[in-house]
Amino acid sequence: MNNQARLQALSLFLKAQRAKLSPESAGLPAGTRRRTPGLRREEVAQLAGVSTTWYTWLEQGRDIKVSASVLDCVAAALRLTVDERKYLFALALEANPGTVLRNERQPQISPSLQKILQELRYCPTIVSDRRCQIVAWNEAASCVFLDFEQVPPEERNMIRLLFARKEFRSLAVNWEHFVKDFLAIFRAYYGQYVEDEWYERFLQEMGGLYPDFNRLWEQSHVSTAPEVLIEFRHAKAGKMLFHLLSLQVQGDADLRCSMYTPAPESLTESKLKRLMERAGEA
């Protein structure tokens, strides 16, 4: 991400966070009718203890001097989560940017991780890299989502597939919420790897290809590992409920293991077993 793109991303993020807060939630009087939702810039500046001019310049994406202590005050004023605060610092200070590897190769899955994937027989599991590129999956994931083996390697990007493939659009009962959870993860990577211009090219490509993308990207929050209950309507198995759990795989490659565990109060696991048995017989 070049400097201009970084500052533009910072500007959009601050505006979005400011729009989420009401005066009442921030302990301020509601005042007169507001033309736009959320706090005004001068109110954020007041809560953060900075000048309105300085905060306005920060939100406008100007290349100004910023300190960690002042950013802490802005983060507190905007009531940012831990992940959102890290994102703010990464964009405003280029703090601890991820290492950008040139001529990156496909991450290699260790035999131990491959064994874990196999053992998670009735938990659809996908391993992806920091660009949300899918690098490994188990049989259950192929049965619930799609046969990733039939997807060309360069197209096995989770964000791309969510928009491009009808299997994903019809699978999730609330497709937009499903997408926003993955975009929240993607935004966390976007802030972490501020030096990698691949992200900016990818966002522009997705925005040009899919009309829904820009709107959902602008609405997305920041989360390194959302834990949610997801309802699927599978074409062959019907209603299925999964808890999504994401784990970081330690090592040289920045890999994420996304596990969909069947909700214990549902019939999901038994449905998945029958689904996999039929797939094995085919």
Summary of the structure (lengths in Angstrom):
residues: 282
radius of gyration: 21.0
end to end distance: 46.4
largest distance: 68.5
contacts: 811
relative contact order: 0.12
helix: 51%
strand: 13%
